[in-house]
Amino acid sequence: MNATTRAEMTTRDIVLMLLDDEELARATTSENKPRLLDGDEYVELDHLDRGVRRAHGSRTPMHRVIPRWSVHPTTWERILSKLSSNAPRGGTKRATP
């Protein structure tokens, strides 16, 4: 495993640790997860480097996604803070398509 892969896994694990049990269940139970609506914000656990994304219909992946609506506002802000602290210069991207 190279340093980049290790860093990505560490960031993903840290983000997951920010969620309480209820939030984790809402964010990761894919069989019960409703589709995101157009404009819903989310982060992809496998692509945290992309920052916050906005849903665009059925093209939005649902595997390993944390929708903004699935976590408390304070948790969402902690996620954004963690992403920006691990992002290269310029901070994390917010809500890009």
MMTF fields as JSON, N, C-alpha, C and O atoms, coordinates in Angstrom:
{
  "mmtfVersion": "1.0.0",
  "mmtfProducer": "UNKNOWN",
  "numBonds": 387,
  "numAtoms": 388,
  "numGroups": 97,
  "numChains": 1,
  "numModels": 1,
  "chainsPerModel": [1],
  "groupsPerChain": [97],
  "chainIdList": ["A"],
  "bondAtomList": [4, 2, 8, 6, 12, 10, 16, 14, 20, 18, 24, 22, 28, 26, 32, 30, 36, 34, 40, 38, 44, 42, 48, 46, 52, 50, 56, 54, 60, 58, 64, 62, 68, 66, 72, 70, 76, 74, 80, 78, 84, 82, 88, 86, 92, 90, 96, 94, 100, 98, 104, 102, 108, 106, 112, 110, 116, 114, 120, 118, 124, 122, 128, 126, 132, 130, 136, 134, 140, 138, 144, 142, 148, 146, 152, 150, 156, 154, 160, 158, 164, 162, 168, 166, 172, 170, 176, 174, 180, 178, 184, 182, 188, 186, 192, 190, 196, 194, 200, 198, 204, 202, 208, 206, 212, 210, 216, 214, 220, 218, 224, 222, 228, 226, 232, 230, 236, 234, 240, 238, 244, 242, 248, 246, 252, 250, 256, 254, 260, 258, 264, 262, 268, 266, 272, 270, 276, 274, 280, 278, 284, 282, 288, 286, 292, 290, 296, 294, 300, 298, 304, 302, 308, 306, 312, 310, 316, 314, 320, 318, 324, 322, 328, 326, 332, 330, 336, 334, 340, 338, 344, 342, 348, 346, 352, 350, 356, 354, 360, 358, 364, 362, 368, 366, 372, 370, 376, 374, 380, 378, 384, 382],
  "bondOrderList": [1, 1, 1, 1, 1, 1, 1, 1, 1, 1, 1, 1, 1, 1, 1, 1, 1, 1, 1, 1, 1, 1, 1, 1, 1, 1, 1, 1, 1, 1, 1, 1, 1, 1, 1, 1, 1, 1, 1, 1, 1, 1, 1, 1, 1, 1, 1, 1, 1, 1, 1, 1, 1, 1, 1, 1, 1, 1, 1, 1, 1, 1, 1, 1, 1, 1, 1, 1, 1, 1, 1, 1, 1, 1, 1, 1, 1, 1, 1, 1, 1, 1, 1, 1, 1, 1, 1, 1, 1, 1, 1, 1, 1, 1, 1, 1],
  "groupList": [{"groupName": "MET", "atomNameList": ["N", "CA", "C", "O"], "elementList": ["N", "C", "C", "O"], "formalChargeList": [0, 0, 0, 0], "bondAtomList": [1, 0, 2, 1, 3, 2], "bondOrderList": [1, 1, 2], "singleLetterCode": "M", "chemCompType": "L-PEPTIDE LINKING"}, {"groupName": "ASN", "atomNameList": ["N", "CA", "C", "O"], "elementList": ["N", "C", "C", "O"], "formalChargeList": [0, 0, 0, 0], "bondAtomList": [1, 0, 2, 1, 3, 2], "bondOrderList": [1, 1, 2], "singleLetterCode": "N", "chemCompType": "L-PEPTIDE LINKING"}, {"groupName": "ALA", "atomNameList": ["N", "CA", "C", "O"], "elementList": ["N", "C", "C", "O"], "formalChargeList": [0, 0, 0, 0], "bondAtomList": [1, 0, 2, 1, 3, 2], "bondOrderList": [1, 1, 2], "singleLetterCode": "A", "chemCompType": "L-PEPTIDE LINKING"}, {"groupName": "THR", "atomNameList": ["N", "CA", "C", "O"], "elementList": ["N", "C", "C", "O"], "formalChargeList": [0, 0, 0, 0], "bondAtomList": [1, 0, 2, 1, 3, 2], "bondOrderList": [1, 1, 2], "singleLetterCode": "T", "chemCompType": "L-PEPTIDE LINKING"}, {"groupName": "ARG", "atomNameList": ["N", "CA", "C", "O"], "elementList": ["N", "C", "C", "O"], "formalChargeList": [0, 0, 0, 0], "bondAtomList": [1, 0, 2, 1, 3, 2], "bondOrderList": [1, 1, 2], "singleLetterCode": "R", "chemCompType": "L-PEPTIDE LINKING"}, {"groupName": "GLU", "atomNameList": ["N", "CA", "C", "O"], "elementList": ["N", "C", "C", "O"], "formalChargeList": [0, 0, 0, 0], "bondAtomList": [1, 0, 2, 1, 3, 2], "bondOrderList": [1, 1, 2], "singleLetterCode": "E", "chemCompType": "L-PEPTIDE LINKING"}, {"groupName": "ASP", "atomNameList": ["N", "CA", "C", "O"], "elementList": ["N", "C", "C", "O"], "formalChargeList": [0, 0, 0, 0], "bondAtomList": [1, 0, 2, 1, 3, 2], "bondOrderList": [1, 1, 2], "singleLetterCode": "D", "chemCompType": "L-PEPTIDE LINKING"}, {"groupName": "ILE", "atomNameList": ["N", "CA", "C", "O"], "elementList": ["N", "C", "C", "O"], "formalChargeList": [0, 0, 0, 0], "bondAtomList": [1, 0, 2, 1, 3, 2], "bondOrderList": [1, 1, 2], "singleLetterCode": "I", "chemCompType": "L-PEPTIDE LINKING"}, {"groupName": "VAL", "atomNameList": ["N", "CA", "C", "O"], "elementList": ["N", "C", "C", "O"], "formalChargeList": [0, 0, 0, 0], "bondAtomList": [1, 0, 2, 1, 3, 2], "bondOrderList": [1, 1, 2], "singleLetterCode": "V", "chemCompType": "L-PEPTIDE LINKING"}, {"groupName": "LEU", "atomNameList": ["N", "CA", "C", "O"], "elementList": ["N", "C", "C", "O"], "formalChargeList": [0, 0, 0, 0], "bondAtomList": [1, 0, 2, 1, 3, 2], "bondOrderList": [1, 1, 2], "singleLetterCode": "L", "chemCompType": "L-PEPTIDE LINKING"}, {"groupName": "SER", "atomNameList": ["N", "CA", "C", "O"], "elementList": ["N", "C", "C", "O"], "formalChargeList": [0, 0, 0, 0], "bondAtomList": [1, 0, 2, 1, 3, 2], "bondOrderList": [1, 1, 2], "singleLetterCode": "S", "chemCompType": "L-PEPTIDE LINKING"}, {"groupName": "LYS", "atomNameList": ["N", "CA", "C", "O"], "elementList": ["N", "C", "C", "O"], "formalChargeList": [0, 0, 0, 0], "bondAtomList": [1, 0, 2, 1, 3, 2], "bondOrderList": [1, 1, 2], "singleLetterCode": "K", "chemCompType": "L-PEPTIDE LINKING"}, {"groupName": "PRO", "atomNameList": ["N", "CA", "C", "O"], "elementList": ["N", "C", "C", "O"], "formalChargeList": [0, 0, 0, 0], "bondAtomList": [1, 0, 2, 1, 3, 2], "bondOrderList": [1, 1, 2], "singleLetterCode": "P", "chemCompType": "L-PEPTIDE LINKING"}, {"groupName": "GLY", "atomNameList": ["N", "CA", "C", "O"], "elementList": ["N", "C", "C", "O"], "formalChargeList": [0, 0, 0, 0], "bondAtomList": [1, 0, 2, 1, 3, 2], "bondOrderList": [1, 1, 2], "singleLetterCode": "G", "chemCompType": "PEPTIDE LINKING"}, {"groupName": "TYR", "atomNameList": ["N", "CA", "C", "O"], "elementList": ["N", "C", "C", "O"], "formalChargeList": [0, 0, 0, 0], "bondAtomList": [1, 0, 2, 1, 3, 2], "bondOrderList": [1, 1, 2], "singleLetterCode": "Y", "chemCompType": "L-PEPTIDE LINKING"}, {"groupName": "HIS", "atomNameList": ["N", "CA", "C", "O"], "elementList": ["N", "C", "C", "O"], "formalChargeList": [0, 0, 0, 0], "bondAtomList": [1, 0, 2, 1, 3, 2], "bondOrderList": [1, 1, 2], "singleLetterCode": "H", "chemCompType": "L-PEPTIDE LINKING"}, {"groupName": "TRP", "atomNameList": ["N", "CA", "C", "O"], "elementList": ["N", "C", "C", "O"], "formalChargeList": [0, 0, 0, 0], "bondAtomList": [1, 0, 2, 1, 3, 2], "bondOrderList": [1, 1, 2], "singleLetterCode": "W", "chemCompType": "L-PEPTIDE LINKING"}],
  "groupTypeList": [0, 1, 2, 3, 3, 4, 2, 5, 0, 3, 3, 4, 6, 7, 8, 9, 0, 9, 9, 6, 6, 5, 5, 9, 2, 4, 2, 3, 3, 10, 5, 1, 11, 12, 4, 9, 9, 6, 13, 6, 5, 14, 8, 5, 9, 6, 15, 9, 6, 4, 13, 8, 4, 4, 2, 15, 13, 10, 4, 3, 12, 0, 15, 4, 8, 7, 12, 4, 16, 10, 8, 15, 12, 3, 3, 16, 5, 4, 7, 9, 10, 11, 9, 10, 10, 1, 2, 12, 4, 13, 13, 3, 11, 4, 2, 3, 12],
  "groupIdList": [1, 2, 3, 4, 5, 6, 7, 8, 9, 10, 11, 12, 13, 14, 15, 16, 17, 18, 19, 20, 21, 22, 23, 24, 25, 26, 27, 28, 29, 30, 31, 32, 33, 34, 35, 36, 37, 38, 39, 40, 41, 42, 43, 44, 45, 46, 47, 48, 49, 50, 51, 52, 53, 54, 55, 56, 57, 58, 59, 60, 61, 62, 63, 64, 65, 66, 67, 68, 69, 70, 71, 72, 73, 74, 75, 76, 77, 78, 79, 80, 81, 82, 83, 84, 85, 86, 87, 88, 89, 90, 91, 92, 93, 94, 95, 96, 97],
  "secStructList": [7, 7, 2, 2, 2, 2, 2, 2, 2, 2, 2, 2, 2, 2, 2, 2, 2, 6, 1, 7, 2, 2, 2, 2, 2, 2, 2, 2, 7, 4, 4, 4, 7, 7, 7, 7, 7, 6, 6, 7, 3, 3, 3, 3, 4, 4, 4, 4, 4, 4, 7, 1, 3, 3, 7, 7, 4, 4, 4, 1, 7, 7, 6, 6, 3, 3, 3, 4, 4, 4, 1, 7, 2, 2, 2, 2, 2, 2, 2, 2, 2, 2, 2, 2, 2, 2, 1, 7, 6, 6, 7, 7, 7, 7, 1, 5, 7],
  "xCoordList": [0.851, 0.0, 0.895, 1.81, 0.623, 1.447, 0.937, -0.129, 1.694, 1.365, 0.041, -0.709, -0.256, -1.511, -2.704, -3.682, -2.632, -3.72, -3.918, -5.048, -2.814, -2.883, -3.535, -4.354, -3.188, -3.769, -5.259, -6.036, -5.668, -7.084, -7.88, -8.973, -7.338, -8.019, -8.117, -9.135, -7.06, -7.063, -8.127, -8.887, -8.196, -9.201, -10.605, -11.469, -10.845, -12.16, -12.526, -13.656, -11.591, -11.855, -12.146, -13.033, -11.401, -11.621, -13.004, -13.699, -13.409, -14.737, -15.818, -16.787, -15.669, -16.667, -16.738, -17.81, -15.616, -15.618, -16.339, -16.707, -16.549, -17.28, -18.781, -19.487, -19.27, -20.698, -21.079, -20.353, -22.241, -22.736, -23.417, -23.543, -23.85, -24.415, -25.624, -25.761, -26.494, -27.695, -27.331, -27.882, -26.407, -25.975, -25.287, -25.515, -24.456, -23.757, -24.747, -24.575, -25.784, -26.8, -27.538, -27.77, -27.91, -28.62, -27.741, -28.224, -26.463, -25.567, -25.091, -24.731, -25.074, -24.444, -25.384, -24.945, -26.637, -27.568, -28.131, -29.207, -27.38, -27.721, -29.047, -29.719, -29.439, -30.69, -31.909, -32.965, -31.781, -32.894, -32.691, -33.541, -31.599, -31.248, -32.062, -32.031, -32.789, -33.505, -32.522, -31.403, -32.947, -32.134, -31.983, -32.867, -30.864, -30.672, -31.487, -31.615, -32.022, -32.76, -31.79, -30.717, -32.163, -31.319, -30.973, -31.847, -29.697, -29.238, -28.823, -28.177, -29.177, -28.759, -27.235, -26.581, -26.678, -25.232, -24.815, -25.544, -23.621, -23.098, -21.586, -21.013, -20.943, -19.53, -19.42, -20.151, -18.498, -18.232, -17.039, -15.968, -17.224, -16.14, -14.936, -13.809, -15.148, -14.03, -13.369, -12.332, -13.96, -13.415, -13.563, -14.084, -13.109, -13.219, -12.448, -12.764, -11.44, -10.651, -11.484, -11.079, -12.616, -13.503, -14.361, -15.017, -14.355, -15.13, -16.616, -17.047, -17.385, -18.846, -19.34, -18.911, -20.246, -20.823, -22.316, -22.904, -22.916, -24.374, -24.932, -24.376, -26.041, -26.688, -27.317, -27.843, -27.238, -27.857, -28.562, -28.023, -29.775, -30.599, -29.979, -29.263, -30.25, -29.84, -28.34, -27.831, -27.63, -26.186, -25.43, -24.252, -26.085, -25.426, -25.189, -26.127, -23.947, -23.651, -24.258, -24.318, -24.703, -25.251, -24.374, -24.613, -23.377, -22.495, -21.434, -20.727, -21.319, -20.298, -20.409, -19.423, -21.645, -21.961, -22.53, -23.296, -22.142, -22.761, -23.531, -22.937, -24.865, -25.67, -25.703, -25.674, -25.761, -25.815, -27.018, -26.915, -28.15, -29.368, -29.301, -30.156, -28.323, -28.249, -27.502, -27.467, -26.903, -26.15, -26.631, -27.252, -26.339, -26.685, -25.862, -24.751, -26.374, -25.62, -24.223, -23.27, -24.101, -22.777, -21.823, -20.627, -22.339, -21.498, -21.058, -19.896, -21.967, -21.63, -20.505, -19.569, -20.589, -19.54, -18.211, -17.155, -18.25, -17.013, -16.413, -15.193, -17.273, -16.783, -16.087, -14.984, -16.727, -16.14, -14.823, -13.865, -14.782, -13.554, -12.44, -11.297, -12.763, -11.76, -11.281, -10.088, -12.194, -11.801, -10.892, -9.905, -11.223, -10.396, -9.042, -8.063, -8.952, -7.66, -6.758, -5.538, -7.356, -6.577, -6.414, -5.741, -7.027, -6.974, -5.669, -5.07, -5.232, -4.082, -4.42, -5.576, -3.448, -3.679, -4.946, -5.257, -5.679, -6.91, -8.149, -9.264, -7.981, -9.116, -9.926, -9.607, -10.983, -11.852, -12.839, -13.227, -13.231, -14.257, -15.599, -15.798, -16.507, -17.854, -18.869, -18.841, -19.754, -20.933, -20.649, -21.147, -19.844, -19.6, -20.375, -20.593, -20.794, -21.555, -20.685, -21.169],
  "yCoordList": [-1.175, 0.0, 1.236, 1.352, 2.149, 3.351, 4.423, 4.275, 5.487, 6.544, 7.228, 7.588, 7.411, 8.05, 7.196, 7.709, 5.912, 5.0, 4.978, 4.996, 4.938, 4.919, 6.204, 6.151, 7.346, 8.624, 8.677, 9.175, 8.169, 8.141, 7.273, 7.651, 6.114, 5.216, 5.847, 5.713, 6.533, 7.195, 8.271, 8.357, 9.093, 10.152, 9.564, 10.058, 8.52, 7.879, 7.35, 7.537, 6.696, 6.162, 7.279, 7.146, 8.375, 9.508, 10.106, 10.439, 10.246, 10.788, 9.874, 10.359, 8.567, 7.632, 7.695, 7.511, 7.951, 8.041, 9.29, 9.35, 10.28, 11.49, 11.228, 11.996, 10.157, 9.852, 9.07, 8.172, 9.421, 8.607, 7.367, 7.255, 6.451, 5.184, 5.387, 4.715, 6.31, 6.577, 7.135, 6.71, 8.083, 8.679, 7.641, 7.588, 6.828, 5.791, 4.833, 4.438, 4.458, 3.56, 4.215, 3.572, 5.492, 6.193, 6.355, 6.268, 6.587, 6.866, 5.616, 5.683, 4.473, 3.298, 2.132, 1.131, 2.22, 1.126, 1.27, 1.832, 0.748, 0.991, 0.38, 0.933, -0.748, -1.366, -0.533, -0.673, 0.331, 1.188, 2.638, 3.488, 2.919, 4.294, 4.794, 4.2, 5.887, 6.468, 7.147, 7.486, 7.333, 8.038, 9.487, 10.059, 10.059, 11.479, 12.271, 11.872, 13.37, 14.25, 15.22, 15.492, 15.737, 16.73, 17.848, 18.417, 18.147, 19.226, 18.804, 19.581, 17.581, 17.104, 17.063, 16.641, 17.495, 17.462, 16.142, 15.561, 15.68, 14.429, 14.399, 15.192, 13.469, 13.174, 11.686, 10.873, 11.341, 9.942, 9.489, 10.091, 8.433, 7.955, 7.494, 7.571, 7.021, 6.567, 7.704, 7.505, 8.892, 10.041, 11.315, 12.32, 11.268, 12.429, 13.626, 14.774, 13.353, 14.431, 15.299, 16.414, 14.813, 15.589, 16.579, 17.435, 16.461, 17.372, 17.092, 15.991, 18.104, 17.995, 18.03, 18.855, 17.121, 17.013, 17.324, 17.307, 17.606, 17.781, 16.673, 16.338, 16.116, 15.029, 15.548, 16.659, 14.684, 14.984, 13.731, 12.976, 13.518, 12.399, 11.041, 10.846, 10.12, 8.73, 8.522, 7.432, 9.548, 9.409, 9.422, 9.067, 9.822, 9.922, 8.544, 7.758, 8.237, 6.933, 6.852, 7.862, 5.685, 5.529, 4.637, 4.505, 4.034, 3.163, 4.003, 4.774, 3.858, 4.539, 6.057, 6.763, 6.532, 7.954, 8.385, 7.655, 9.584, 10.185, 11.407, 12.442, 11.284, 12.446, 13.446, 13.055, 14.702, 15.729, 15.517, 15.692, 15.144, 14.988, 13.8, 13.681, 12.931, 11.749, 11.994, 11.127, 13.184, 13.493, 14.805, 15.62, 15.003, 16.248, 17.393, 17.16, 18.607, 19.745, 19.894, 20.236, 19.642, 19.765, 18.686, 18.937, 17.502, 16.438, 16.814, 16.616, 17.353, 17.768, 18.803, 18.726, 19.759, 20.776, 20.155, 20.585, 19.156, 18.465, 17.707, 17.665, 17.108, 16.41, 17.407, 17.147, 18.542, 19.561, 20.066, 20.297, 20.235, 20.694, 19.669, 20.034, 18.406, 17.347, 17.276, 17.105, 17.405, 17.375, 18.553, 18.39, 19.727, 20.888, 20.809, 21.33, 20.177, 20.056, 19.035, 19.078, 18.115, 17.106, 17.422, 16.69, 18.509, 18.865, 19.572, 20.213, 19.455, 20.236, 21.715, 22.076, 22.564, 24.02, 24.397, 23.847, 25.341, 25.805, 25.224, 25.65, 24.261, 23.71, 22.736, 22.432, 22.248, 21.288, 21.983, 23.126, 21.311, 21.825, 21.662, 20.722, 22.553, 22.446, 22.38, 23.175, 21.421, 21.298, 21.499, 22.439, 20.605, 20.659, 19.55, 18.501, 19.748, 18.692, 17.529, 16.565],
  "zCoordList": [0.0, 0.0, 0.0, 0.816, -0.916, -0.985, -0.023, 0.574, 0.12, 1.076, 0.74, 1.648, -0.529, -0.931, -0.535, 0.01, -0.802, -0.439, 1.067, 1.556, 1.796, 3.254, 3.768, 4.686, 3.197, 3.609, 3.308, 4.123, 2.145, 1.782, 2.748, 3.17, 3.1, 4.033, 5.417, 6.095, 5.83, 7.14, 7.174, 8.139, 6.143, 6.084, 6.103, 6.827, 5.321, 5.285, 6.666, 7.119, 7.337, 8.669, 9.667, 10.511, 9.572, 10.466, 10.24, 11.2, 8.983, 8.679, 9.246, 9.83, 9.086, 9.618, 11.14, 11.716, 11.794, 13.259, 13.756, 14.929, 12.903, 13.287, 13.417, 14.069, 12.806, 12.814, 14.06, 14.485, 14.653, 15.754, 15.161, 13.942, 16.004, 15.524, 14.619, 13.597, 14.994, 14.196, 12.824, 11.809, 12.799, 11.53, 10.655, 9.447, 11.261, 10.51, 9.868, 8.715, 10.611, 10.061, 8.892, 7.869, 9.039, 7.955, 6.723, 5.594, 6.936, 5.816, 5.109, 3.934, 5.784, 5.191, 4.908, 4.341, 5.276, 5.022, 3.619, 3.416, 2.652, 1.25, 0.821, -0.049, 1.409, 0.961, 1.343, 0.727, 2.346, 2.75, 2.316, 2.58, 1.668, 1.35, 0.159, -0.918, 0.363, -0.77, -1.711, -1.326, -2.916, -3.901, -3.468, -2.83, -3.822, -3.572, -4.587, -5.744, -4.149, -5.043, -5.696, -5.157, -6.846, -7.517, -6.544, -5.891, -6.463, -5.605, -4.208, -3.505, -3.779, -2.454, -2.391, -3.345, -1.281, -1.093, -0.458, 0.346, -0.838, -0.302, -0.465, -1.212, 0.249, 0.026, -0.264, 0.303, -1.153, -1.474, -0.642, -0.705, 0.134, 0.98, 0.187, 0.677, -1.019, -1.85, -2.618, -3.251, -2.567, -3.3, -2.467, -2.95, -1.235, -0.36, -0.907, -0.593, -1.724, -2.312, -3.255, -3.585, -3.683, -4.566, -3.79, -4.381, -2.46, -1.621, -1.688, -2.031, -1.357, -1.347, -2.781, -3.588, -3.079, -4.423, -4.341, -3.26, -5.483, -5.582, -6.457, -7.503, -6.005, -6.732, -8.022, -8.092, -9.043, -10.337, -10.828, -11.637, -10.33, -10.775, -10.525, -9.543, -11.401, -11.23, -11.43, -11.168, -11.889, -12.079, -10.755, -10.716, -9.68, -8.389, -7.81, -7.682, -7.458, -6.86, -5.465, -4.763, -5.055, -3.712, -2.845, -1.644, -3.439, -2.682, -1.983, -2.63, -0.666, 0.14, 0.035, -0.175, 0.19, 0.131, 1.479, 2.108, 1.909, 3.092, 2.614, 2.311, 2.548, 2.172, 3.33, 4.497, 3.005, 4.053, 4.963, 6.177, 4.388, 5.182, 6.139, 7.017, 5.995, 6.857, 8.165, 9.038, 8.296, 9.509, 10.108, 9.426, 11.389, 12.072, 11.481, 11.005, 11.5, 10.956, 11.576, 10.876, 12.869, 13.491, 12.979, 12.829, 12.713, 12.156, 10.75, 10.394, 9.949, 8.584, 8.618, 7.822, 9.524, 9.635, 10.065, 9.602, 10.938, 11.344, 10.16, 10.0, 9.33, 8.132, 7.212, 6.731, 6.97, 6.104, 6.677, 5.94, 7.97, 8.621, 8.45, 8.175, 8.609, 8.45, 7.007, 6.756, 6.063, 4.655, 4.311, 3.594, 4.817, 4.497, 5.183, 4.65, 6.345, 7.021, 6.333, 6.489, 5.57, 4.85, 3.376, 2.651, 2.929, 1.502, 1.178, 2.042, -0.065, -0.497, -0.446, -0.227, -0.641, -0.578, -1.305, -2.362, -0.732, -1.355, -0.679, -0.982, 0.231, 0.965, 0.157, -0.993, 0.778, 0.114, -0.807, -0.565, -1.831, -2.734, -2.054, -1.285, -2.324, -1.774, -2.902, -3.841, -2.784, -3.631, -5.111, -5.73, -5.667, -7.105, -7.782, -7.177, -9.007, -9.709, -10.091, -10.684]
}
